[in-house]
Amino acid sequence: MPSIPAPRLQRICHDVLLKLGASEEEASTVARHQIGANLAGHDSHGIILLSTYADRIKKGHIVPGAPFEVLNETPTTARINGNWGFGQVVSTRAMNLAIQKARTNMVSSVVVFQQSHVGRLGDYPLMAARAGMIGMLTCDSGRGPKQVVPFGGREARLGTNPICIALPSNLEAPIFVDMATSQAASGKIGVYRNRHQPLPEGWIVDKNGNPSTDPEDFYHGGALLPMGGLKGGHKGYGLGTMIDVFAGILTGLGWGIDPSGRHNDGALMIVINVEAFRPLEEFKQEVTDFAHFLKNTAPAPGFKEVLYPGEIEWLTEQERLRTGVPVEDDTWASVQKLAASLGVSTD
């Protein structure tokens, strides 16, 4: 499995997307988000998705240059139609709008519908945290393909329905939580498949509802379990259901399964201006002290140290900036094949 410098991977993504009709702004934004996910250790949302994005562009499921329409706007809210544009581009613009509204009116809520895959969820609430605000984002696939069974079920009825919350602080590594409400993001199944590794126990069931560790079972009628697995999955199921409402029904994207298989991401973004409640610097320092309080505890057997939420992504990024991004052989072969077909160099 080669380790490839992040700038090289980002340049390949950028050039491939340009060849497929993306503008310079779109190609730069998507490439930055994709390889940023690899750097943070979320390989499921990184370079592995380039071929998927290319296929969706060719099918018209992603529309380069799609208009960004702001609908139903008030001083604190907006509903945005992304018109099937790149999710990374649409959601970046939507979060910037939410931050602007919260800066003036202390709190804002923005929903987005009809956009393609947004990539790593953490990128957007972290924008708010860098602006000195609390950011939250939930995401849902609307009527798109489903991957997660309801608790006690054997057929997929929910998306992975992730949630992310990020906080401003004085910490070197930002503090945030970014997680699916399923046992894992569906893209992680593809990473294990490309690495020819079995899945951790308790992640998926096969088409008959039986537990499995074979990634291929997921792609042949199987499904992910909700967060908590076979015994505690009622919690992930309940949270995933609420996110389906927030990011699917509230946005107008809908629920259920569209037989066309078109992927779409609905989103609910909430931004809270800390200054509405506390002086920002006081809040940031208390969050910093709280994170140190969490870390300053004896590690349990098998652990070297206690990390606060989000710290592992930052540590992984520092390491991969030094040593390169590990890319599965199958993934790298797919990227090279796609690039060659478009006349893009991978050297």
C-alpha positions in Angstrom: 0.0 0.0 0.0 1.8 3.2 -1.2 2.0 6.3 0.9 1.5 9.3 -1.3 2.1 13.0 -0.4 -1.1 14.9 0.2 -0.3 17.7 -2.3 0.1 15.1 -5.1 -3.2 13.5 -4.3 -4.9 16.9 -4.1 -3.5 17.9 -7.5 -4.7 14.6 -9.1 -8.3 15.1 -7.7 -8.3 18.7 -8.8 -7.1 17.9 -12.3 -9.5 15.0 -12.8 -12.5 17.1 -11.7 -11.5 19.9 -14.0 -11.5 17.4 -16.9 -15.0 16.3 -15.9 -16.3 19.8 -16.2 -15.9 21.3 -12.7 -14.8 25.0 -12.4 -11.5 25.9 -10.8 -13.3 26.9 -7.6 -15.3 23.6 -7.5 -12.3 21.4 -8.3 -10.1 23.2 -5.7 -12.9 23.0 -3.0 -13.7 19.3 -3.6 -10.1 18.2 -3.8 -9.2 20.1 -0.6 -12.1 18.4 1.2 -11.3 14.9 -0.2 -7.6 14.9 0.7 -8.4 16.7 4.0 -10.5 13.6 4.9 -7.5 11.3 4.1 -5.2 13.5 6.2 -7.6 13.2 9.2 -7.7 9.4 8.8 -11.2 9.3 7.3 -10.1 7.4 4.2 -13.7 6.4 3.5 -14.3 10.1 2.5 -11.1 10.7 0.6 -9.4 9.8 -2.6 -11.3 6.5 -2.7 -14.5 8.5 -3.7 -12.9 10.1 -6.8 -14.1 7.4 -9.2 -17.6 7.5 -7.6 -17.8 11.2 -8.1 -16.6 10.8 -11.7 -19.3 8.3 -12.3 -22.0 10.5 -10.8 -20.9 13.5 -12.9 -21.2 11.3 -16.0 -24.7 10.2 -15.0 -25.8 13.7 -14.2 -26.1 13.0 -10.5 -23.6 15.7 -9.8 -24.0 18.9 -11.8 -20.9 21.1 -12.1 -21.8 24.8 -12.1 -25.2 24.1 -10.5 -26.9 27.3 -9.2 -26.9 28.0 -5.4 -30.5 29.1 -4.7 -31.4 30.7 -1.3 -35.1 30.2 -0.6 -37.4 31.0 2.3 -34.9 33.4 3.9 -35.2 35.3 7.1 -32.6 37.1 9.2 -31.8 33.9 11.1 -32.8 31.1 8.7 -32.6 30.0 5.0 -33.6 27.0 2.9 -31.1 26.3 0.1 -31.5 24.4 -3.1 -28.1 23.1 -4.2 -29.5 21.9 -7.6 -27.4 18.8 -7.4 -24.1 20.6 -7.2 -21.0 19.3 -5.5 -21.9 18.8 -1.8 -18.6 20.2 -0.6 -19.2 23.4 -2.6 -22.8 23.9 -1.6 -22.3 23.1 2.1 -19.3 25.4 2.3 -21.4 28.3 1.0 -24.3 27.3 3.2 -22.2 27.3 6.3 -20.7 30.6 5.5 -24.2 32.0 5.2 -25.1 30.5 8.6 -22.0 32.0 10.2 -22.9 35.4 8.8 -26.4 35.3 10.1 -25.2 34.1 13.6 -22.6 36.9 13.7 -25.4 39.4 13.3 -28.4 37.7 15.0 -26.6 35.4 17.5 -28.1 32.1 16.2 -28.9 30.7 12.8 -30.3 27.6 11.2 -29.9 26.8 7.5 -31.2 23.7 5.7 -30.0 22.4 2.3 -31.6 20.0 -0.1 -30.6 18.6 -3.5 -26.8 18.5 -3.2 -24.4 15.7 -3.8 -22.2 14.0 -1.3 -20.8 16.5 1.2 -17.7 14.5 2.2 -16.4 14.6 5.7 -19.0 16.2 7.9 -16.5 17.7 10.3 -15.2 20.3 7.8 -18.3 22.5 8.1 -18.9 22.9 11.9 -15.2 23.5 12.2 -15.7 26.6 10.0 -18.0 27.9 12.7 -15.6 27.0 15.5 -12.8 28.9 13.8 -15.2 31.9 13.6 -15.6 31.7 17.4 -19.0 30.0 17.3 -20.5 26.6 18.0 -21.4 24.7 14.8 -23.6 21.7 14.3 -24.5 19.8 11.2 -26.7 16.7 10.6 -27.0 15.0 7.2 -29.4 12.6 5.6 -29.8 10.9 2.2 -33.5 11.9 1.8 -34.9 9.5 -0.8 -31.5 8.2 -1.8 -30.1 4.7 -1.3 -30.2 3.4 2.3 -27.6 1.4 4.1 -28.8 1.0 7.7 -31.4 -1.4 9.2 -33.8 -0.1 11.9 -33.1 -1.7 15.2 -34.5 -5.2 15.1 -34.9 -5.2 11.3 -33.1 -6.8 8.4 -33.7 -4.4 5.5 -32.1 -1.0 5.1 -34.4 1.9 5.8 -32.1 4.7 7.0 -28.9 6.3 5.8 -25.8 6.5 8.0 -27.2 9.9 9.1 -24.1 11.5 10.7 -24.0 14.4 13.1 -21.1 16.7 13.9 -20.7 19.4 16.6 -17.6 21.6 16.9 -16.6 24.1 19.6 -14.3 27.1 19.7 -11.4 26.7 22.1 -7.7 27.6 22.7 -6.6 24.0 22.0 -4.0 23.2 19.4 -6.2 20.4 18.0 -9.9 21.4 17.6 -12.5 19.7 19.8 -15.4 18.3 18.0 -17.4 15.1 17.5 -18.1 13.7 14.0 -19.9 10.4 13.8 -22.4 8.3 11.9 -25.4 7.1 13.8 -24.7 3.6 12.3 -21.9 1.4 13.5 -19.7 2.9 10.8 -19.9 5.1 7.8 -20.8 3.1 4.7 -17.6 4.2 2.9 -15.5 2.4 5.6 -16.9 -0.9 4.2 -15.2 0.0 0.9 -11.9 0.8 2.6 -11.9 -2.7 4.2 -12.9 -4.3 0.9 -10.1 -2.6 -0.9 -7.6 -3.6 1.8 -8.9 -7.2 1.6 -9.7 -7.2 5.3 -12.6 -8.6 7.3 -14.9 -6.1 9.0 -15.0 -5.7 12.8 -17.7 -7.9 14.3 -21.0 -6.1 14.8 -20.9 -3.7 11.9 -23.1 -5.4 9.3 -25.7 -8.1 8.6 -26.0 -10.0 5.4 -29.1 -10.1 3.2 -30.7 -12.6 5.5 -30.1 -10.5 8.6 -27.3 -12.6 9.9 -24.1 -10.9 11.4 -21.2 -10.9 9.0 -17.6 -9.7 8.7 -17.4 -10.1 4.9 -17.4 -6.7 3.2 -18.9 -8.3 0.1 -22.0 -9.2 2.0 -22.8 -5.5 2.4 -22.7 -5.0 -1.3 -25.0 -8.0 -2.0 -28.1 -7.1 -0.1 -26.6 -6.6 3.4 -26.8 -3.5 5.6 -25.1 -1.7 8.4 -26.4 -2.0 12.0 -27.3 1.2 13.9 -24.8 2.6 16.4 -24.8 0.2 19.3 -25.2 -2.9 17.3 -27.4 -5.9 17.9 -28.0 -5.2 21.6 -27.7 -1.4 22.0 -28.7 -0.3 18.5 -32.0 1.3 19.7 -30.0 4.4 20.6 -28.4 4.8 17.2 -31.7 3.9 15.6 -33.5 6.6 17.5 -30.9 9.3 16.8 -30.7 8.3 13.1 -34.5 8.6 12.8 -34.5 12.1 14.2 -31.8 13.1 11.8 -33.8 11.7 9.0 -36.5 14.2 10.0 -34.2 17.1 10.5 -32.2 16.7 7.3 -34.7 14.9 5.1 -38.3 15.9 5.9 -37.6 19.4 7.3 -35.6 20.3 4.3 -38.2 19.0 1.9 -35.9 16.4 0.5 -38.2 13.6 1.6 -37.8 10.1 3.0 -37.8 6.6 1.6 -35.9 5.1 -1.3 -35.7 6.6 -4.8 -35.4 3.7 -7.3 -33.1 5.9 -9.5 -30.4 5.5 -7.0 -29.4 9.1 -7.1 -27.4 10.1 -4.1 -28.4 13.3 -2.3 -27.5 14.8 1.0 -29.9 16.9 3.0 -28.5 19.0 5.7 -29.5 21.0 8.8 -26.8 23.5 10.0 -27.1 25.3 13.3 -24.6 28.0 14.4 -24.6 29.5 17.9 -22.8 32.7 18.6 -21.1 32.2 22.0 -21.2 35.9 22.6 -25.0 35.7 23.0 -24.4 33.9 26.3 -20.8 34.3 27.5 -17.7 36.3 26.6 -16.1 34.3 23.9 -12.6 34.1 25.4 -14.0 32.9 28.8 -15.9 30.2 27.0 -12.9 29.1 24.9 -10.7 28.9 27.9 -13.2 26.8 29.9 -13.6 24.4 27.0 -9.8 24.2 26.9 -9.6 23.5 30.6 -12.4 20.9 30.3 -10.5 19.1 27.6 -7.4 19.0 29.7 -9.5 17.7 32.6 -10.7 14.8 30.4 -7.2 14.0 29.3 -5.7 14.2 32.8 -6.9 10.8 33.8 -5.0 7.5 34.1 -5.5 5.5 30.9 -7.2 2.1 31.1 -5.3 -1.1 30.2 -4.6 -1.2 26.5 -4.6 2.6 26.1 -1.5 4.9 26.1 -3.4 8.1 26.9 -6.9 9.6 26.9 -7.8 11.9 24.0 -10.5 14.5 23.8 -13.0 14.3 20.9 -11.4 15.4 17.7 -7.8 15.1 18.9 -7.1 11.8 17.0 -7.9 13.4 13.7 -5.4 16.2 14.3 -2.7 13.8 15.4 -3.3 11.7 12.3 -3.1 14.7 10.1 0.3 15.7 11.5 1.6 12.2 11.0 0.3 12.0 7.4 1.6 15.4 6.5 5.1 14.0 7.4 4.9 10.5 6.0 2.2 10.7 3.3 -1.3 9.3 2.9 -1.6 5.5 2.8 -3.7 4.5 -0.2 -5.0 1.0 -0.8 -3.5 -0.7 -3.8 -7.0 -1.2 -5.3 -7.9 2.4 -4.7 -4.7 3.7 -6.2 -5.2 1.5 -9.3 -8.7 2.9 -9.7 -7.4 6.4 -9.4 -4.6 5.8 -11.9 -7.0 4.2 -14.4 -9.5 7.1 -14.2 -6.7 9.7 -14.5 -5.2 8.0 -17.5 -8.6 7.9 -19.2 -8.8 11.7 -18.9 -5.2 12.4 -19.7 -4.3 13.4 -16.2 -0.8 12.6 -14.9 -0.5 10.8 -11.6 3.2 11.3 -11.4 
